Amino acid sequence: MLVLDILFYTFIVVVCIQFIYYGLIFPRFAFAKSKRNTKKKISISILICAKNEAENLEQFLPYILEQKYPDFEVILINDASKDNTLEVMKSFKAKHDNVKIVDVKPIEVFWGSKKYALTLGIKAASNNFLLFTDADCKPLSKYWIKEMSSCFTNSKTLVLGYGAYKKQKYSLVNTLIRFETLITAIQYFSYAKTGIPYMGVGRNLAYRKETFFNASGFMNHMNIRSGDDDLFVNQVANSKNTAICFTKNSITESLPEPTFKAWFNQKKRHVSTAKYYKLKHKFLLGLFFLSQLLFW
């Protein structure tokens, strides 16, 4: 009987924990309605860090440059590429006055560090409002900048967006990737709506330049290869300064990894940063995972 009692009470505790997450936390986002923010006319800098991304820049950068927004610049950061990324960047700059190039040379201390490259790009940005995406991303709307920038207020200095992955027919791996990405987004949006923001994705992320420098940039985790997005958000985000943007026009779309092995290795790199999250975030995420494991 003792074993049955322990199992019964464990089950009750697990159910209660699951109720907290599925009944209180996740519904904050699931049933939330996107607010129609007042459209603001702010100058904004789009930052794209590219390492050996010549083909992707040629394919996706036009979607950025065709945005319907009155005042924006595009900061193209060449992160010590070995292909013709820099030449592609120069070709776009020759055609567009609002394109600026930051050519990052490899140095010994920060060799291969995307965070170092991004820091130089942020310093080069003319505007205080920064919007980040990747070289293999494209906005699904010409109003992406408009939607993301509209979430900034005097108090909201950090905006979390949704970065989806392109759908591919008849691919189980692609379905898995898109499902996992959606679940992750629901989690970090829900926590942010609850007042506990803990991460964001660099495929669609915005913050003020002063927010970056007030936090000493990436210095607290410069030695960690990954985490230019989630670790920075985990460091600076709080209930007062964080907004979320999940309107249809605010979504970006990226190319997914082609194989399960490639995606799994990518996921391992992303998950490796979680151990550096704040203790309360590690506790909440760990408790949810453990309760799910015990429940099933």
SULFENUR-V689700 format. One record per helix or strand of 2 or more residues. SS is the DSSP state (@ for helix, = for strand). FROM is the first residue (numbers start at 1). TO is the last residue. If there is no record, write none. Layout:
# SULFENUR-V689700
SS:FROM:TO / SS:FROM:TO
This chain:
# SULFENUR-V689700
@:2:25 / @:27:30 / =:44:50 / @:54:65 / =:72:79 / @:85:95 / =:99:104 / @:114:124 / =:129:134 / =:137:139 / @:144:149 / =:158:160 / =:163:165 / @:172:194 / =:205:208 / @:209:214 / @:219:221 / @:230:236 / =:242:244 / @:248:250 / =:252:254 / @:260:271 / @:274:276 / @:279:295
